[in-house]
Structures are given as C-alpha cells and as structure tokens.
Amino acid sequence: MDFWRTNSTRAMHTVFFARTLLSTAVLALALVPRASSAQWTAAAPDPASSLSLELDPMPFALGGYSFSVRYADRHLTHWSAMASVFSSDFPNGMLSSANKEAGWNDLHFRPSHALFVDYDFSGTGRGFFAGPSVFLYNNEVTHGPTGELRTFTSIYPNVRLGYTWFPFKKAGLYLSPWVNLGRETILGDQAESEAPDYVMADIKYIAALHMGYRCSF
C-alpha cells in the first residue's frame, strides 16, 4: 500500500520509476480488448468464495514488510475487502521540497494499516477493479538541525484502480498492479517545538505492484 528508504537516492528513484512503469505497462496491456476478453471468458465459471494473501515486494527488498489479506464472498460476486499491515522507511530523496528545506529527513512508517473495498468489473475476481481505500500511517520523522524526533498519525483516504492478472490458468498465483489518488491529512496537532511543522502535499498518489495467491472454497 503504497514508498521506502534506500541507501542511494539515485537507486531509489530508479526502482520507483521501474515500479511505476511496470504497473502502468501491465494496466496498459490489460486494456487490449483481446487480452481482456480472453481473461474474463476463461474466468467465467468461478462462483466460489476466495481468500487471498498479497505481498508488496518493495518493502521486503528495502528492509520493511507489507502483508495484505483479501476476502471475496460468492454471494457478492463483484465485491471484495482487503486489510493490510505494513512498516517501512521512506527515501529522503522523495520527501517534498518544503519538508526537505525545513530540515526534515529519515521518515519512517511504524506499523501502519490500510483497508480496501474493491468492485470487480467482471464479477470473476479477475481483470479491472476499483474502489475506495484508507491508509492510517504512524509516522516518525527527524528534524536534522535540532535533532528532534517527531511522531504523529496521518490518514490517507483515496480511490484506487487496479488489475488482477493470473499468468497461469490452473494456479492461484497472480499479479495486481494498481494506482491510487487522494489527500493525506495529519490527525491532531503536532508537538510545539523549535522545529517547523511537517507538512503534507495537497495531492498524493501511490503506484504499486502486489504479488498474491488465491484460494477458492
């Protein structure tokens, strides 16, 4: 759900660009009518309920973690719900200019959570989906000039669009690229100190590529 720290800013920008490009490419390929039609036709006879486990590989590669569990009930063929837990660092090179100029760095997401509700357009659990989601971040950030370590909670409601692709017809493994768009808000007041307030951007987006495994029953 959602970006993490790396020892090299240049390397992190490269990884982020590659991740965004890959997610966009998979979504773009999904737009090809022939591929979309074949995907939906092959998945049609699947009325079962399902439970899925999804991982975002980027936090693991950068020393964090991200686990998601999704449930879809066979009586609600177009709908599913997912809950996530994650923790990670955020790269200094990707902090906003305002926060970097104010002296903030080393943003860390302590164990945080997200909830998703998705509408599956095909009704098969494959293909395009969209829906609202909300992230609750437990933030920890350092102010370099004063050495202050500030903690605060923020909330990020957003809308999400993604695609679920099963590369193997008879296996439960799948890839799920998605993007979201929303606005993050700090909950409550920040501590009064010599350091300036940490500020949020007016608009935020996340591009991600999840790997998952689905069990039907």
N, C-alpha and C positions, 0 to 999 in steps of 0.2 A: 501496500500500500502505500505508494508512494516512492530521499537521496542521501548518500552517505559519504563519510570521510575517507580520504586516501592520502598516502604519504606524498603523492605527487599531484599537484593541481592539474598539470597538463594531462597526466594519465587519467585523472578522474573525468575531465572534460571529454576525453576520447571515449572512455567507457560509457559516459552518459549519452554522447552523441550516437554511439553504436547501438545502445539500448533503445533510444528513441527511434532511430532509423529502422531497426529491426521490427519494433512494434508497429510502426507506420507501414512498413512493407507488407507485413502479414495481413494487416487490415486492408491494405490496398488490393492484395491478391484475392482477399475474400470477396471483393466487390465484383470480380469476374463472374458473370451470370452462370456460365457453365459449371464452374467450380462450386458456386453456391448451390446451384440446383442439385448437383450430384451429392453434395454433403447432406442436404436436407432430405433428399429421396432415400439415401442409404440409412438415415437415422429414423425414418418414419415409424417403424414398428418397435417403439420403445416406451411403453406406458408405465414403466416401473418407477418406484421412488428411488432416490440415489443419495449417497453420502460421498463427498469428495474431500480430499486433502490437497491443498495448494501450497507451494513454496515459491517465494521470490528469491532467486539465486543470488542477487546482488548483495543483500545484507550479509549472507554467509561468506561470500568472497571477500568482503571488507570487514569481517570480524563481528558482525551482528547476527540477527536472526529475524525470520518472518514466517509465521505459520498461519494458515487460514483453513477453516472447516466450512464446507458448504452443504446445505441440505435442500433437497427438492422433493416435494410430495407429489405422488402420482395423481392426486385429486386436483392439484393446482398446476396443470401441465406447463403453464407459461412462466411460473414464478419460482424463485429460489431465494434463499437467505444465506449470508455468509458472515462469519465473525473472524477477526484477525487479531493477533498479538505480535508486536514487533519491538525491536530495540536496535539502535544503530547510531553511528556518528554521522555528521553532515560535513561535507567538504568546505573548508574555509573559502576556497576559490569560488564557491557557488552561493555564498552569502550575498545579500543585497548590498549595493554600493553604500546605501545610507548606514547600514549596520557596520560594515567594514570601516567606513570613515569615522564612525563613532567609537571604534576601538573594540568591537565585539568579535569574538572568534571561538573556535572549538565548541560549536553547538553539538549537543548530544541528546538523542531521544532516549530517555529512560523507558522502561517497559510501558508501552502505549498500546492503544486499541483502536479498532475500526469495525464498523457494522455496514453491511451492504444488503440492499434489496434489489434484485435484478428481474427484469422482464425479458424473457427469451422469445424472440420474434417467431421462431419456427415451432415452438412448443415441444421440441425434442431434446433440449439441453445442448444443442449444437448450433453453431452459427452465431449471428449477431445477438447481443443483449445490451440493455441499457437500464439505468435506474439510479436512484439516489443513494448516497453513502455519506457517512460521517466519521471523521477521524478525531480521536482525542489524544493529543500529544502531551507528554510530560517532559518538558524541556529543561535543559541545563546548559548555560552558556557562560563563557568567561569574558570579563572586560579586561583587556590587556593592560591599559595604563594604570588601573587601580588594583588589579588582581582580584576583583570581586567575582565570586561565583554566584550567579543568579539562577533561581529555579522558578518556573511558572508553568501554568497549564494553558493550552490553547485548543480551540475547536475548529475543525475544518469541514463544514458541510459542502457537498459538491454533487455534481451529476457526472455519471460515468458512461462511457460507450466502449464496448469490447467485442471480442470474437472468440469463440471456443472451437478449436480445431483438433480433431483426433487423427493423427497421421497414420495410425494402424487400425484397420477395420474391426479387428477382434480383440483389441487390447483397450484397457481403461486409461491409458496414458494420453494426456492432452496438453496443448499449449493454449494460453489465454492472454493475448496482448490486449492492453486497454489504456485509455487515457481518461483523465477527469479534469474538471474545471470548477473552481469555486473561490471562496474567500476565507482566509484563516483569521480568527479573532482571538485575542488573549482574554482569558477569563479572570476577572478580578483586577485589582490594581497591582502594579509592580512595586517592589520594595523601594523606598526612598533612600537615595544614597548619592555619592558624588558622580556615579556613572549615569549617563543619559538612559532614557527608556529604550528598550529593544523594540523595534517597530516591525509590523507585518506589511507585506505588499498588498496593494489593492486587489490584485487578481493572482491566483496561484493555480498551477496545473501540475499533474504528475503523469508520467508515461511509464508503464511497467510491463513486464512480460512474466507471467506466472507459469509454472510447471505444475501439473496436477495429475491425480489418479482418482478415478471414479468407480465406485462400487454400486451396482444396482441390486435392488431386492424387492 
